[in-house]
Each structure stands twice: as structure tokens, then as C-alpha cells.
């Protein structure tokens, strides 16, 4: 091979490497969860998770078993049914409103879904609780908030079930008494 041909070939390989590097997916995309988007009341199913958001409401104060939750803000109560299909885990949920994100509160303790042991084929029903600012409904993203149900906080390359919620249109109660988590059948 002559020298000019080698130089052109080397430049071509450098250009090809540049194109490959620029078109490679970003890390957050290559490890993103497999989102199954469903409406409220609809069962979302993936390889390792089955879940449904049955109901959402806002409340100034909530009671769950012997626990009473007071807050300076407002509680978002998300009633769900969940089960894993492969491995056992704990229930996990997040709420995204615009650019802000919350994880479900652990304040309610053992009767809440955040402490539910999810096992393959043994669904649980219960509620996740999110402690939010009192003016959350005024947030520009409140009309398109997203509840994400998962079997772990590390959802990379796993199924998550997402339900869009309009926080400006859901019921807002002064007090809500919520049922404790329990084993159910689909």
C-alpha cells in the first residue's frame, strides 16, 4: 500500500470512530428501565413486574392502621396492586412532577406498600404515600405528573409501570383513612 492510500485510510478510520462515538446512546438511555405506560385502573405487565394504580387522592392528613400522618404540605395517596414475576423484592414508587421527583415516604411504616414484600405470583394491594408541598397543584407539571411503580430503587434495564396523574383534577380530602397492605389475588 502506498503512503497516500494509508493516510487516507487512517483518516477514514478516524472519521468512522468519530461517527460511532457521536451516535452511541448515552449511558442513561442504554441503562434506562423498560417503561410500561398504563392508565389508572389498567394492569401494566413486563418481564419482572405486574402493577396497577387503582386510585390516587390528595389529603391533608392520613391514617393507616395505628399511624396518623400530619404534614405541613399535602399527602398524595396512591392505591396500588403489585407483584413480581421472577424474584422477590420490596415495593417501590416514585412521583415525578415536572423536573422534581419524590420517592414514597417510609413514615407510614409496615402497613404501607413501601414495606411490602413482593413475591412472584403473590400480589399485594396497598398504598404508597408521598409527602408533597401544599401548593403542588400549582406546579406547571402537575397536570402530567407520573407515578412510577418498580420492584427496586435501581430500575436499570427492568420493567417499571408508569401512570400519568393530573394532580389538579384528583380528589382532595381533609382526612383520609387508608386500608393497610394485604395479600390479594388478581
N, C-alpha and C positions, 0 to 999 in steps of 0.2 A: 504494500500500500504506500502511496506517495505521501509526502508530508502535508500538502494542502488537503488531501482527502481525509487524513487523520484529524487535522484541525477542524474541518467542517463536521466530521463525525463526533468529535468531542463537544463542539458547540451544540450540536443537535441533542446529544445526551444530556447536557446541562439544561437546555431548554425543556426537554422532556421531564427531567427531575423537577424543575420549577413548576410545570403544569401539574404534575402529580401532587406536589406539596400544596399547591393552591386549591386543588379540588378535593383534597382529603377531608372527610367530615370532621367537624370539631369534636373534641372529647365529650362535651355534654350531649351531642347528638349520637355519637357512637355508643354511649352507655345509657341512653335515655330509656325510661320504662316503656312498656307496651300499654298505652292508654286505651281503655275501652270506655267510650263515652256513651252514657245512657241517660234517659230522662228519669225524673223522680218516679219511684214505683216499679221501674224496669230492672230486671236482673241482668247484671253485667258478668260475663264469664270469660276467663282467659285460661292459660295453661295451668296456673297455680292458684287462682283465686276466683271465688264466686261472691258477689256482693250486690246489695241493693240499698239505695237510700229510700226509706219509706216515707219519711216526713221531716220537715225542718220547721223550727219556730224560734222566735226570739222571746226571751223572758228576762225580767229584771231580777228575779230570784227563782231558784230551782230547788226542788227536794228530790233526793234519790235515796230511798231507804231511810236510814237514820241521819244522813248528811243533808245539810241545808247550805246552799251556795248563795252567798251575797256578794255583790260586786259593785264597784263604782261605775262600771260600764253596763254591759248587757251580755247575757248568755245566748249563744246560738246552740240549740239542742238539735242534734242530727240523729234521728232514729234509723237504725240500720239492721240488716241481716247479713252475716258474713260466714264464709267457710273457706278453708284451704282445700286444694285438691291433691297436694303432694306431701308437704311437710307441715308439721305443727308450728305455730308461731303465736305472737300476741297481735291483737287488733291494733291498727294504726291509722290515723286520719290527719289530714291537713286541710286548711282552708286558705284559698288564695283570693284576695280582693285587690284587683289592680296589680300593683307591684309589691304589695305586702302579703306576708304569709304567716299563718299561725298553725301550731300543732295542737292537737286535742289536749285539754287540761287533764292533769293527773289528780287534781284536787278532789274529785268525787270518789276516788279510791276504788276498792274492789268491785262495787256493784256496776261500774261503768264499763263500756266496751273497750276503753283504753287498757284495761287489765284482763280482757277476755282471752282465754286460751283457745285459739282456733285450731281445730284438728280436721284432717281430711275426712270429708263426708259427714261431719257433725256440726251443722250450722248453729250459730249463736245469734240471738236477737238482743239488742240493747241500744244505748245511746252514747254518742260522743258529745262532749261539751267543750265549747270554745268561748273563752272569756275575751270579749271584744270591747273596743271603745264605744261609749254611749252614742256617738254620732256616726257610727259605721254606715248607716243607711244614706248618709250624705256624701260618702266617698264616690267619686266618679265611676269606680269599678264595681260598685255594689249591685248593679243590675246584672252583672255577668260574673258573680263570684263562683268559684269552683271548689266543690268538696271532692277530695281525693281519698279513696279508701285503699289501703295497702296492707300487706301482712308484715311489713317491717319498715323501719325508717330508711333503710337502704333499698330503694326500689329500682336500682340499676338493672336493666335487662329482665325485669319482672313485670307481671301484669299489675296494673292499677285500674281501679274503676273510678271514673270521674262523672260527676253530675253537676250541671250548671244550676245555680240558685240565684234568684232575684231577691236580694235582701230587702229591697224596698217594697216588695209585694207579699212577703210572708207574714203570718200572724205574729203579733207582738202582745204578749201577756204580761201582767204584773207578776204573777206567780204560776209556776208550772210544776206539777208533781209528775215525776217520770218513773216508769217501771224499771226495776233492776234487770240486769242482763240474765238471759236464760237460754238453755238448750232448746232448739226447735227442730222441726222437720220442714223441708221445703214444701 
